[in-house]
């Protein structure tokens, strides 16, 4: 038995290398997840960044503020098109 540690995960024990290969092949063959949910669009106010830069109170440079439209997520729900 051996343990495999991959970046961003916890160690997982496998009885044999064959079991590990079977699991990795299934994960590699799976359809990749979309970067953003299908029913969303990037925020037009912050351009998908989640922050809006504005002048600092002391006047020395810019500081980020959370976008009030998307609440810092960078994406907004997409409005459904109107049908006649």
PyMOL Python script that loads the backbone (N, CA, C, O; Angstrom):
from pymol import cmd

cmd.read_pdbstr("""\
ATOM      1  N   UNK A   1       0.845  -1.167   0.000  1.00  0.00           N
ATOM      2  CA  UNK A   1       0.000   0.000   0.000  1.00  0.00           C
ATOM      3  C   UNK A   1       0.895   1.237   0.000  1.00  0.00           C
ATOM      4  O   UNK A   1       1.954   1.237   0.629  1.00  0.00           O
ATOM      5  N   UNK A   2       0.482   2.276  -0.692  1.00  0.00           N
ATOM      6  CA  UNK A   2       1.247   3.503  -0.759  1.00  0.00           C
ATOM      7  C   UNK A   2       0.286   4.689  -0.760  1.00  0.00           C
ATOM      8  O   UNK A   2      -0.902   4.534  -1.040  1.00  0.00           O
ATOM      9  N   UNK A   3       0.804   5.859  -0.448  1.00  0.00           N
ATOM     10  CA  UNK A   3      -0.003   7.072  -0.426  1.00  0.00           C
ATOM     11  C   UNK A   3       0.497   8.027  -1.505  1.00  0.00           C
ATOM     12  O   UNK A   3       1.701   8.179  -1.710  1.00  0.00           O
ATOM     13  N   UNK A   4      -0.446   8.666  -2.187  1.00  0.00           N
ATOM     14  CA  UNK A   4      -0.126   9.644  -3.218  1.00  0.00           C
ATOM     15  C   UNK A   4      -0.595  11.003  -2.730  1.00  0.00           C
ATOM     16  O   UNK A   4      -1.736  11.157  -2.297  1.00  0.00           O
ATOM     17  N   UNK A   5       0.293  11.986  -2.803  1.00  0.00           N
ATOM     18  CA  UNK A   5      -0.066  13.345  -2.429  1.00  0.00           C
ATOM     19  C   UNK A   5       0.028  14.221  -3.671  1.00  0.00           C
ATOM     20  O   UNK A   5       1.103  14.377  -4.250  1.00  0.00           O
ATOM     21  N   UNK A   6      -1.097  14.786  -4.073  1.00  0.00           N
ATOM     22  CA  UNK A   6      -1.126  15.682  -5.216  1.00  0.00           C
ATOM     23  C   UNK A   6      -1.303  17.106  -4.724  1.00  0.00           C
ATOM     24  O   UNK A   6      -1.875  17.315  -3.654  1.00  0.00           O
ATOM     25  N   UNK A   7      -0.830  18.086  -5.471  1.00  0.00           N
ATOM     26  CA  UNK A   7      -0.973  19.482  -5.041  1.00  0.00           C
ATOM     27  C   UNK A   7      -2.439  19.851  -4.818  1.00  0.00           C
ATOM     28  O   UNK A   7      -3.293  19.571  -5.660  1.00  0.00           O
ATOM     29  N   UNK A   8      -2.719  20.471  -3.692  1.00  0.00           N
ATOM     30  CA  UNK A   8      -4.070  20.917  -3.385  1.00  0.00           C
ATOM     31  C   UNK A   8      -5.007  19.843  -2.883  1.00  0.00           C
ATOM     32  O   UNK A   8      -6.218  20.057  -2.847  1.00  0.00           O
ATOM     33  N   UNK A   9      -4.475  18.674  -2.488  1.00  0.00           N
ATOM     34  CA  UNK A   9      -5.350  17.620  -1.983  1.00  0.00           C
ATOM     35  C   UNK A   9      -4.690  16.941  -0.785  1.00  0.00           C
ATOM     36  O   UNK A   9      -3.534  17.204  -0.454  1.00  0.00           O
ATOM     37  N   UNK A  10      -5.450  16.072  -0.157  1.00  0.00           N
ATOM     38  CA  UNK A  10      -4.933  15.326   0.986  1.00  0.00           C
ATOM     39  C   UNK A  10      -4.297  14.029   0.490  1.00  0.00           C
ATOM     40  O   UNK A  10      -4.616  13.587  -0.614  1.00  0.00           O
ATOM     41  N   UNK A  11      -3.410  13.405   1.263  1.00  0.00           N
ATOM     42  CA  UNK A  11      -2.834  12.122   0.835  1.00  0.00           C
ATOM     43  C   UNK A  11      -3.909  11.039   0.722  1.00  0.00           C
ATOM     44  O   UNK A  11      -4.799  10.939   1.568  1.00  0.00           O
ATOM     45  N   UNK A  12      -3.814  10.243  -0.319  1.00  0.00           N
ATOM     46  CA  UNK A  12      -4.775   9.175  -0.562  1.00  0.00           C
ATOM     47  C   UNK A  12      -4.006   7.868  -0.677  1.00  0.00           C
ATOM     48  O   UNK A  12      -3.008   7.789  -1.394  1.00  0.00           O
ATOM     49  N   UNK A  13      -4.474   6.835   0.034  1.00  0.00           N
ATOM     50  CA  UNK A  13      -3.806   5.527   0.018  1.00  0.00           C
ATOM     51  C   UNK A  13      -4.448   4.637  -1.045  1.00  0.00           C
ATOM     52  O   UNK A  13      -5.672   4.559  -1.153  1.00  0.00           O
ATOM     53  N   UNK A  14      -3.597   3.967  -1.828  1.00  0.00           N
ATOM     54  CA  UNK A  14      -4.044   3.030  -2.847  1.00  0.00           C
ATOM     55  C   UNK A  14      -3.389   1.679  -2.572  1.00  0.00           C
ATOM     56  O   UNK A  14      -2.219   1.637  -2.191  1.00  0.00           O
ATOM     57  N   UNK A  15      -4.121   0.564  -2.759  1.00  0.00           N
ATOM     58  CA  UNK A  15      -3.527  -0.751  -2.537  1.00  0.00           C
ATOM     59  C   UNK A  15      -2.460  -1.079  -3.588  1.00  0.00           C
ATOM     60  O   UNK A  15      -1.444  -1.694  -3.266  1.00  0.00           O
ATOM     61  N   UNK A  16      -2.690  -0.668  -4.854  1.00  0.00           N
ATOM     62  CA  UNK A  16      -1.724  -0.954  -5.925  1.00  0.00           C
ATOM     63  C   UNK A  16      -1.639   0.248  -6.864  1.00  0.00           C
ATOM     64  O   UNK A  16      -2.489   1.138  -6.848  1.00  0.00           O
ATOM     65  N   UNK A  17      -0.590   0.247  -7.679  1.00  0.00           N
ATOM     66  CA  UNK A  17      -0.446   1.304  -8.682  1.00  0.00           C
ATOM     67  C   UNK A  17      -1.541   1.213  -9.733  1.00  0.00           C
ATOM     68  O   UNK A  17      -1.934   2.230 -10.306  1.00  0.00           O
ATOM     69  N   UNK A  18      -2.039   0.008  -9.994  1.00  0.00           N
ATOM     70  CA  UNK A  18      -3.096  -0.177 -10.992  1.00  0.00           C
ATOM     71  C   UNK A  18      -4.356   0.582 -10.562  1.00  0.00           C
ATOM     72  O   UNK A  18      -5.007   1.219 -11.390  1.00  0.00           O
ATOM     73  N   UNK A  19      -4.697   0.518  -9.281  1.00  0.00           N
ATOM     74  CA  UNK A  19      -5.869   1.254  -8.796  1.00  0.00           C
ATOM     75  C   UNK A  19      -5.690   2.756  -8.998  1.00  0.00           C
ATOM     76  O   UNK A  19      -6.631   3.450  -9.382  1.00  0.00           O
ATOM     77  N   UNK A  20      -4.491   3.253  -8.741  1.00  0.00           N
ATOM     78  CA  UNK A  20      -4.213   4.677  -8.932  1.00  0.00           C
ATOM     79  C   UNK A  20      -4.346   5.055 -10.408  1.00  0.00           C
ATOM     80  O   UNK A  20      -4.931   6.087 -10.737  1.00  0.00           O
ATOM     81  N   UNK A  21      -3.800   4.214 -11.300  1.00  0.00           N
ATOM     82  CA  UNK A  21      -3.873   4.495 -12.739  1.00  0.00           C
ATOM     83  C   UNK A  21      -5.307   4.508 -13.238  1.00  0.00           C
ATOM     84  O   UNK A  21      -5.671   5.346 -14.063  1.00  0.00           O
ATOM     85  N   UNK A  22      -6.128   3.581 -12.742  1.00  0.00           N
ATOM     86  CA  UNK A  22      -7.538   3.533 -13.151  1.00  0.00           C
ATOM     87  C   UNK A  22      -8.242   4.828 -12.755  1.00  0.00           C
ATOM     88  O   UNK A  22      -8.989   5.396 -13.551  1.00  0.00           O
ATOM     89  N   UNK A  23      -8.010   5.291 -11.539  1.00  0.00           N
ATOM     90  CA  UNK A  23      -8.652   6.524 -11.078  1.00  0.00           C
ATOM     91  C   UNK A  23      -8.158   7.740 -11.861  1.00  0.00           C
ATOM     92  O   UNK A  23      -8.956   8.610 -12.213  1.00  0.00           O
ATOM     93  N   UNK A  24      -6.865   7.813 -12.136  1.00  0.00           N
ATOM     94  CA  UNK A  24      -6.304   8.953 -12.884  1.00  0.00           C
ATOM     95  C   UNK A  24      -6.806   8.970 -14.320  1.00  0.00           C
ATOM     96  O   UNK A  24      -7.088  10.043 -14.855  1.00  0.00           O
ATOM     97  N   UNK A  25      -6.926   7.806 -14.959  1.00  0.00           N
ATOM     98  CA  UNK A  25      -7.439   7.767 -16.334  1.00  0.00           C
ATOM     99  C   UNK A  25      -8.882   8.232 -16.384  1.00  0.00           C
ATOM    100  O   UNK A  25      -9.273   8.935 -17.316  1.00  0.00           O
ATOM    101  N   UNK A  26      -9.682   7.848 -15.389  1.00  0.00           N
ATOM    102  CA  UNK A  26     -11.083   8.287 -15.358  1.00  0.00           C
ATOM    103  C   UNK A  26     -11.163   9.803 -15.167  1.00  0.00           C
ATOM    104  O   UNK A  26     -12.005  10.462 -15.777  1.00  0.00           O
ATOM    105  N   UNK A  27     -10.297  10.352 -14.330  1.00  0.00           N
ATOM    106  CA  UNK A  27     -10.307  11.797 -14.108  1.00  0.00           C
ATOM    107  C   UNK A  27      -9.827  12.546 -15.348  1.00  0.00           C
ATOM    108  O   UNK A  27     -10.344  13.619 -15.657  1.00  0.00           O
ATOM    109  N   UNK A  28      -8.849  11.998 -16.060  1.00  0.00           N
ATOM    110  CA  UNK A  28      -8.332  12.657 -17.261  1.00  0.00           C
ATOM    111  C   UNK A  28      -9.338  12.601 -18.403  1.00  0.00           C
ATOM    112  O   UNK A  28      -9.383  13.512 -19.230  1.00  0.00           O
ATOM    113  N   UNK A  29     -10.147  11.542 -18.460  1.00  0.00           N
ATOM    114  CA  UNK A  29     -11.122  11.394 -19.538  1.00  0.00           C
ATOM    115  C   UNK A  29     -12.406  12.175 -19.275  1.00  0.00           C
ATOM    116  O   UNK A  29     -13.211  12.354 -20.189  1.00  0.00           O
ATOM    117  N   UNK A  30     -12.614  12.640 -18.049  1.00  0.00           N
ATOM    118  CA  UNK A  30     -13.846  13.350 -17.712  1.00  0.00           C
ATOM    119  C   UNK A  30     -13.881  14.711 -18.404  1.00  0.00           C
ATOM    120  O   UNK A  30     -12.844  15.322 -18.663  1.00  0.00           O
ATOM    121  N   UNK A  31     -15.078  15.162 -18.693  1.00  0.00           N
ATOM    122  CA  UNK A  31     -15.281  16.474 -19.321  1.00  0.00           C
ATOM    123  C   UNK A  31     -14.861  17.567 -18.342  1.00  0.00           C
ATOM    124  O   UNK A  31     -15.278  17.528 -17.184  1.00  0.00           O
ATOM    125  N   UNK A  32     -14.059  18.532 -18.758  1.00  0.00           N
ATOM    126  CA  UNK A  32     -13.632  19.586 -17.833  1.00  0.00           C
ATOM    127  C   UNK A  32     -14.789  20.493 -17.440  1.00  0.00           C
ATOM    128  O   UNK A  32     -15.709  20.721 -18.224  1.00  0.00           O
ATOM    129  N   UNK A  33     -14.731  21.005 -16.221  1.00  0.00           N
ATOM    130  CA  UNK A  33     -15.765  21.909 -15.750  1.00  0.00           C
ATOM    131  C   UNK A  33     -15.606  23.273 -16.408  1.00  0.00           C
ATOM    132  O   UNK A  33     -14.480  23.689 -16.681  1.00  0.00           O
ATOM    133  N   UNK A  34     -16.704  23.980 -16.670  1.00  0.00           N
ATOM    134  CA  UNK A  34     -16.582  25.315 -17.259  1.00  0.00           C
ATOM    135  C   UNK A  34     -15.945  26.290 -16.267  1.00  0.00           C
ATOM    136  O   UNK A  34     -16.080  26.121 -15.056  1.00  0.00           O
ATOM    137  N   UNK A  35     -15.251  27.307 -16.780  1.00  0.00           N
ATOM    138  CA  UNK A  35     -14.616  28.294 -15.916  1.00  0.00           C
ATOM    139  C   UNK A  35     -15.644  29.138 -15.178  1.00  0.00           C
ATOM    140  O   UNK A  35     -15.406  29.540 -14.039  1.00  0.00           O
ATOM    141  N   UNK A  36     -16.759  29.408 -15.794  1.00  0.00           N
ATOM    142  CA  UNK A  36     -17.836  30.167 -15.171  1.00  0.00           C
ATOM    143  C   UNK A  36     -19.133  29.404 -15.417  1.00  0.00           C
ATOM    144  O   UNK A  36     -19.286  28.759 -16.454  1.00  0.00           O
ATOM    145  N   UNK A  37     -20.068  29.473 -14.470  1.00  0.00           N
ATOM    146  CA  UNK A  37     -21.352  28.810 -14.700  1.00  0.00           C
ATOM    147  C   UNK A  37     -22.000  29.315 -15.990  1.00  0.00           C
ATOM    148  O   UNK A  37     -21.800  30.463 -16.387  1.00  0.00           O
ATOM    149  N   UNK A  38     -22.763  28.462 -16.627  1.00  0.00           N
ATOM    150  CA  UNK A  38     -23.325  28.769 -17.935  1.00  0.00           C
ATOM    151  C   UNK A  38     -24.255  29.974 -17.886  1.00  0.00           C
ATOM    152  O   UNK A  38     -24.260  30.777 -18.819  1.00  0.00           O
ATOM    153  N   UNK A  39     -25.028  30.120 -16.841  1.00  0.00           N
ATOM    154  CA  UNK A  39     -26.019  31.197 -16.768  1.00  0.00           C
ATOM    155  C   UNK A  39     -25.434  32.471 -16.166  1.00  0.00           C
ATOM    156  O   UNK A  39     -26.160  33.226 -15.519  1.00  0.00           O
ATOM    157  N   UNK A  40     -24.161  32.728 -16.358  1.00  0.00           N
ATOM    158  CA  UNK A  40     -23.544  33.936 -15.828  1.00  0.00           C
ATOM    159  C   UNK A  40     -22.810  34.678 -16.923  1.00  0.00           C
ATOM    160  O   UNK A  40     -22.521  34.121 -17.983  1.00  0.00           O
ATOM    161  N   UNK A  41     -22.514  35.930 -16.662  1.00  0.00           N
ATOM    162  CA  UNK A  41     -21.697  36.735 -17.566  1.00  0.00           C
ATOM    163  C   UNK A  41     -20.757  37.558 -16.696  1.00  0.00           C
ATOM    164  O   UNK A  41     -21.027  37.772 -15.514  1.00  0.00           O
ATOM    165  N   UNK A  42     -19.671  38.012 -17.269  1.00  0.00           N
ATOM    166  CA  UNK A  42     -18.725  38.807 -16.512  1.00  0.00           C
ATOM    167  C   UNK A  42     -19.321  40.179 -16.209  1.00  0.00           C
ATOM    168  O   UNK A  42     -20.041  40.750 -17.028  1.00  0.00           O
ATOM    169  N   UNK A  43     -19.016  40.691 -15.033  1.00  0.00           N
ATOM    170  CA  UNK A  43     -19.552  41.978 -14.581  1.00  0.00           C
ATOM    171  C   UNK A  43     -19.012  43.097 -15.470  1.00  0.00           C
ATOM    172  O   UNK A  43     -17.807  43.184 -15.705  1.00  0.00           O
ATOM    173  N   UNK A  44     -19.903  43.947 -15.958  1.00  0.00           N
ATOM    174  CA  UNK A  44     -19.509  45.052 -16.827  1.00  0.00           C
ATOM    175  C   UNK A  44     -18.964  46.233 -16.030  1.00  0.00           C
ATOM    176  O   UNK A  44     -18.275  47.084 -16.592  1.00  0.00           O
ATOM    177  N   UNK A  45     -19.257  46.301 -14.745  1.00  0.00           N
ATOM    178  CA  UNK A  45     -18.790  47.424 -13.937  1.00  0.00           C
ATOM    179  C   UNK A  45     -17.315  47.275 -13.599  1.00  0.00           C
ATOM    180  O   UNK A  45     -16.543  48.221 -13.756  1.00  0.00           O
ATOM    181  N   UNK A  46     -16.916  46.093 -13.136  1.00  0.00           N
ATOM    182  CA  UNK A  46     -15.519  45.881 -12.743  1.00  0.00           C
ATOM    183  C   UNK A  46     -14.743  45.077 -13.789  1.00  0.00           C
ATOM    184  O   UNK A  46     -13.570  44.770 -13.575  1.00  0.00           O
ATOM    185  N   UNK A  47     -15.370  44.733 -14.909  1.00  0.00           N
ATOM    186  CA  UNK A  47     -14.767  43.960 -15.990  1.00  0.00           C
ATOM    187  C   UNK A  47     -14.315  42.589 -15.515  1.00  0.00           C
ATOM    188  O   UNK A  47     -13.304  42.076 -15.995  1.00  0.00           O
ATOM    189  N   UNK A  48     -15.034  41.993 -14.594  1.00  0.00           N
ATOM    190  CA  UNK A  48     -14.736  40.652 -14.116  1.00  0.00           C
ATOM    191  C   UNK A  48     -13.635  40.580 -13.077  1.00  0.00           C
ATOM    192  O   UNK A  48     -13.243  39.480 -12.689  1.00  0.00           O
ATOM    193  N   UNK A  49     -13.118  41.713 -12.610  1.00  0.00           N
ATOM    194  CA  UNK A  49     -12.025  41.710 -11.646  1.00  0.00           C
ATOM    195  C   UNK A  49     -12.507  41.611 -10.200  1.00  0.00           C
ATOM    196  O   UNK A  49     -11.758  41.156  -9.335  1.00  0.00           O
ATOM    197  N   UNK A  50     -13.728  42.023  -9.927  1.00  0.00           N
ATOM    198  CA  UNK A  50     -14.260  41.985  -8.561  1.00  0.00           C
ATOM    199  C   UNK A  50     -13.910  43.202  -7.738  1.00  0.00           C
ATOM    200  O   UNK A  50     -14.452  43.383  -6.648  1.00  0.00           O
ATOM    201  N   UNK A  51     -13.018  44.042  -8.229  1.00  0.00           N
ATOM    202  CA  UNK A  51     -12.615  45.255  -7.512  1.00  0.00           C
ATOM    203  C   UNK A  51     -12.760  46.472  -8.415  1.00  0.00           C
ATOM    204  O   UNK A  51     -12.623  46.385  -9.635  1.00  0.00           O
ATOM    205  N   UNK A  52     -13.039  47.604  -7.785  1.00  0.00           N
ATOM    206  CA  UNK A  52     -13.045  48.888  -8.472  1.00  0.00           C
ATOM    207  C   UNK A  52     -12.015  49.753  -7.769  1.00  0.00           C
ATOM    208  O   UNK A  52     -12.049  49.898  -6.547  1.00  0.00           O
ATOM    209  N   UNK A  53     -11.104  50.326  -8.532  1.00  0.00           N
ATOM    210  CA  UNK A  53     -10.047  51.149  -7.958  1.00  0.00           C
ATOM    211  C   UNK A  53     -10.524  52.593  -7.880  1.00  0.00           C
ATOM    212  O   UNK A  53     -11.024  53.150  -8.858  1.00  0.00           O
ATOM    213  N   UNK A  54     -10.363  53.187  -6.710  1.00  0.00           N
ATOM    214  CA  UNK A  54     -10.738  54.593  -6.531  1.00  0.00           C
ATOM    215  C   UNK A  54      -9.658  55.296  -5.719  1.00  0.00           C
ATOM    216  O   UNK A  54      -8.772  54.664  -5.144  1.00  0.00           O
ATOM    217  N   UNK A  55      -9.756  56.602  -5.690  1.00  0.00           N
ATOM    218  CA  UNK A  55      -8.730  57.402  -5.026  1.00  0.00           C
ATOM    219  C   UNK A  55      -8.732  57.144  -3.518  1.00  0.00           C
ATOM    220  O   UNK A  55      -9.787  57.016  -2.895  1.00  0.00           O
ATOM    221  N   UNK A  56      -7.534  57.072  -2.949  1.00  0.00           N
ATOM    222  CA  UNK A  56      -7.385  56.873  -1.509  1.00  0.00           C
ATOM    223  C   UNK A  56      -7.863  58.118  -0.771  1.00  0.00           C
ATOM    224  O   UNK A  56      -7.791  59.218  -1.319  1.00  0.00           O
ATOM    225  N   UNK A  57      -8.354  57.967   0.473  1.00  0.00           N
ATOM    226  CA  UNK A  57      -8.825  59.127   1.232  1.00  0.00           C
ATOM    227  C   UNK A  57      -7.753  60.202   1.426  1.00  0.00           C
ATOM    228  O   UNK A  57      -8.077  61.388   1.492  1.00  0.00           O
ATOM    229  N   UNK A  58      -6.497  59.808   1.518  1.00  0.00           N
ATOM    230  CA  UNK A  58      -5.445  60.795   1.712  1.00  0.00           C
ATOM    231  C   UNK A  58      -4.928  61.349   0.388  1.00  0.00           C
ATOM    232  O   UNK A  58      -4.029  62.189   0.380  1.00  0.00           O
ATOM    233  N   UNK A  59      -5.494  60.881  -0.748  1.00  0.00           N
ATOM    234  CA  UNK A  59      -5.114  61.403  -2.045  1.00  0.00           C
ATOM    235  C   UNK A  59      -3.837  60.825  -2.608  1.00  0.00           C
ATOM    236  O   UNK A  59      -3.350  61.313  -3.628  1.00  0.00           O
ATOM    237  N   UNK A  60      -3.275  59.807  -1.985  1.00  0.00           N
ATOM    238  CA  UNK A  60      -2.007  59.237  -2.443  1.00  0.00           C
ATOM    239  C   UNK A  60      -2.229  57.869  -3.085  1.00  0.00           C
ATOM    240  O   UNK A  60      -2.046  56.838  -2.436  1.00  0.00           O
ATOM    241  N   UNK A  61      -2.613  57.861  -4.327  1.00  0.00           N
ATOM    242  CA  UNK A  61      -2.750  56.605  -5.053  1.00  0.00           C
ATOM    243  C   UNK A  61      -4.178  56.077  -5.092  1.00  0.00           C
ATOM    244  O   UNK A  61      -5.135  56.768  -4.742  1.00  0.00           O
ATOM    245  N   UNK A  62      -4.284  54.829  -5.531  1.00  0.00           N
ATOM    246  CA  UNK A  62      -5.576  54.170  -5.672  1.00  0.00           C
ATOM    247  C   UNK A  62      -5.664  52.979  -4.733  1.00  0.00           C
ATOM    248  O   UNK A  62      -4.661  52.330  -4.436  1.00  0.00           O
ATOM    249  N   UNK A  63      -6.887  52.700  -4.264  1.00  0.00           N
ATOM    250  CA  UNK A  63      -7.121  51.539  -3.411  1.00  0.00           C
ATOM    251  C   UNK A  63      -8.300  50.759  -3.972  1.00  0.00           C
ATOM    252  O   UNK A  63      -9.216  51.352  -4.541  1.00  0.00           O
ATOM    253  N   UNK A  64      -8.292  49.420  -3.818  1.00  0.00           N
ATOM    254  CA  UNK A  64      -9.406  48.632  -4.351  1.00  0.00           C
ATOM    255  C   UNK A  64     -10.599  48.639  -3.408  1.00  0.00           C
ATOM    256  O   UNK A  64     -10.452  48.597  -2.187  1.00  0.00           O
ATOM    257  N   UNK A  65     -11.770  48.694  -3.999  1.00  0.00           N
ATOM    258  CA  UNK A  65     -13.036  48.551  -3.278  1.00  0.00           C
ATOM    259  C   UNK A  65     -13.807  47.419  -3.932  1.00  0.00           C
ATOM    260  O   UNK A  65     -13.730  47.240  -5.147  1.00  0.00           O
ATOM    261  N   UNK A  66     -14.537  46.665  -3.154  1.00  0.00           N
ATOM    262  CA  UNK A  66     -15.345  45.576  -3.685  1.00  0.00           C
ATOM    263  C   UNK A  66     -16.420  46.140  -4.603  1.00  0.00           C
ATOM    264  O   UNK A  66     -17.083  47.124  -4.275  1.00  0.00           O
ATOM    265  N   UNK A  67     -16.583  45.504  -5.751  1.00  0.00           N
ATOM    266  CA  UNK A  67     -17.578  45.952  -6.724  1.00  0.00           C
ATOM    267  C   UNK A  67     -18.976  45.813  -6.123  1.00  0.00           C
ATOM    268  O   UNK A  67     -19.327  44.734  -5.646  1.00  0.00           O
ATOM    269  N   UNK A  68     -19.789  46.889  -6.135  1.00  0.00           N
ATOM    270  CA  UNK A  68     -21.129  46.801  -5.556  1.00  0.00           C
ATOM    271  C   UNK A  68     -22.118  46.021  -6.426  1.00  0.00           C
ATOM    272  O   UNK A  68     -23.150  45.569  -5.929  1.00  0.00           O
ATOM    273  N   UNK A  69     -21.818  45.860  -7.709  1.00  0.00           N
ATOM    274  CA  UNK A  69     -22.744  45.173  -8.605  1.00  0.00           C
ATOM    275  C   UNK A  69     -22.657  43.657  -8.445  1.00  0.00           C
ATOM    276  O   UNK A  69     -23.678  42.978  -8.331  1.00  0.00           O
ATOM    277  N   UNK A  70     -21.421  43.128  -8.436  1.00  0.00           N
ATOM    278  CA  UNK A  70     -21.243  41.668  -8.376  1.00  0.00           C
ATOM    279  C   UNK A  70     -20.774  41.191  -7.006  1.00  0.00           C
ATOM    280  O   UNK A  70     -20.530  39.997  -6.833  1.00  0.00           O
ATOM    281  N   UNK A  71     -20.641  42.082  -6.028  1.00  0.00           N
ATOM    282  CA  UNK A  71     -20.188  41.761  -4.673  1.00  0.00           C
ATOM    283  C   UNK A  71     -18.815  41.092  -4.674  1.00  0.00           C
ATOM    284  O   UNK A  71     -18.554  40.203  -3.863  1.00  0.00           O
ATOM    285  N   UNK A  72     -17.945  41.514  -5.578  1.00  0.00           N
ATOM    286  CA  UNK A  72     -16.584  41.008  -5.614  1.00  0.00           C
ATOM    287  C   UNK A  72     -16.420  39.662  -6.285  1.00  0.00           C
ATOM    288  O   UNK A  72     -15.324  39.102  -6.254  1.00  0.00           O
ATOM    289  N   UNK A  73     -17.462  39.118  -6.891  1.00  0.00           N
ATOM    290  CA  UNK A  73     -17.379  37.808  -7.542  1.00  0.00           C
ATOM    291  C   UNK A  73     -16.845  37.895  -8.967  1.00  0.00           C
ATOM    292  O   UNK A  73     -16.236  36.943  -9.455  1.00  0.00           O
ATOM    293  N   UNK A  74     -17.063  39.014  -9.637  1.00  0.00           N
ATOM    294  CA  UNK A  74     -16.612  39.178 -11.012  1.00  0.00           C
ATOM    295  C   UNK A  74     -17.580  38.673 -12.053  1.00  0.00           C
ATOM    296  O   UNK A  74     -17.386  38.914 -13.244  1.00  0.00           O
ATOM    297  N   UNK A  75     -18.627  37.974 -11.628  1.00  0.00           N
ATOM    298  CA  UNK A  75     -19.648  37.491 -12.550  1.00  0.00           C
ATOM    299  C   UNK A  75     -21.024  37.872 -12.022  1.00  0.00           C
ATOM    300  O   UNK A  75     -21.218  38.016 -10.815  1.00  0.00           O
ATOM    301  N   UNK A  76     -21.968  38.031 -12.927  1.00  0.00           N
ATOM    302  CA  UNK A  76     -23.349  38.379 -12.583  1.00  0.00           C
ATOM    303  C   UNK A  76     -24.279  37.382 -13.263  1.00  0.00           C
ATOM    304  O   UNK A  76     -23.926  36.813 -14.296  1.00  0.00           O
ATOM    305  N   UNK A  77     -25.458  37.164 -12.698  1.00  0.00           N
ATOM    306  CA  UNK A  77     -26.427  36.299 -13.388  1.00  0.00           C
ATOM    307  C   UNK A  77     -26.779  36.910 -14.735  1.00  0.00           C
ATOM    308  O   UNK A  77     -26.964  38.122 -14.849  1.00  0.00           O
ATOM    309  N   UNK A  78     -26.870  36.073 -15.742  1.00  0.00           N
ATOM    310  CA  UNK A  78     -27.190  36.555 -17.077  1.00  0.00           C
ATOM    311  C   UNK A  78     -28.689  36.653 -17.219  1.00  0.00           C
ATOM    312  O   UNK A  78     -29.416  35.707 -16.916  1.00  0.00           O
ATOM    313  N   UNK A  79     -29.154  37.809 -17.683  1.00  0.00           N
ATOM    314  CA  UNK A  79     -30.582  38.003 -17.888  1.00  0.00           C
ATOM    315  C   UNK A  79     -31.032  37.193 -19.097  1.00  0.00           C
ATOM    316  O   UNK A  79     -30.341  37.145 -20.115  1.00  0.00           O
ATOM    317  N   UNK A  80     -32.168  36.573 -18.982  1.00  0.00           N
ATOM    318  CA  UNK A  80     -32.695  35.803 -20.105  1.00  0.00           C
ATOM    319  C   UNK A  80     -33.199  36.756 -21.186  1.00  0.00           C
ATOM    320  O   UNK A  80     -33.764  37.802 -20.868  1.00  0.00           O
ATOM    321  N   UNK A  81     -33.005  36.415 -22.441  1.00  0.00           N
ATOM    322  CA  UNK A  81     -33.504  37.306 -23.515  1.00  0.00           C
ATOM    323  C   UNK A  81     -35.024  37.336 -23.511  1.00  0.00           C
ATOM    324  O   UNK A  81     -35.687  36.342 -23.215  1.00  0.00           O
ATOM    325  N   UNK A  82     -35.553  38.498 -23.846  1.00  0.00           N
ATOM    326  CA  UNK A  82     -37.013  38.656 -23.910  1.00  0.00           C
ATOM    327  C   UNK A  82     -37.534  37.991 -25.179  1.00  0.00           C
ATOM    328  O   UNK A  82     -36.952  38.126 -26.254  1.00  0.00           O
ATOM    329  N   UNK A  83     -38.616  37.288 -25.034  1.00  0.00           N
ATOM    330  CA  UNK A  83     -39.233  36.655 -26.194  1.00  0.00           C
ATOM    331  C   UNK A  83     -40.564  37.313 -26.446  1.00  0.00           C
ATOM    332  O   UNK A  83     -41.285  37.653 -25.508  1.00  0.00           O
ATOM    333  N   UNK A  84     -40.887  37.492 -27.687  1.00  0.00           N
ATOM    334  CA  UNK A  84     -42.144  38.157 -28.051  1.00  0.00           C
ATOM    335  C   UNK A  84     -43.275  37.177 -28.133  1.00  0.00           C
ATOM    336  O   UNK A  84     -44.406  37.563 -28.428  1.00  0.00           O
TER     337      UNK A  84
END
""", "prot")
cmd.dss("prot")
cmd.show_as("cartoon", "prot")
cmd.util.cbc("prot")
cmd.orient("prot")
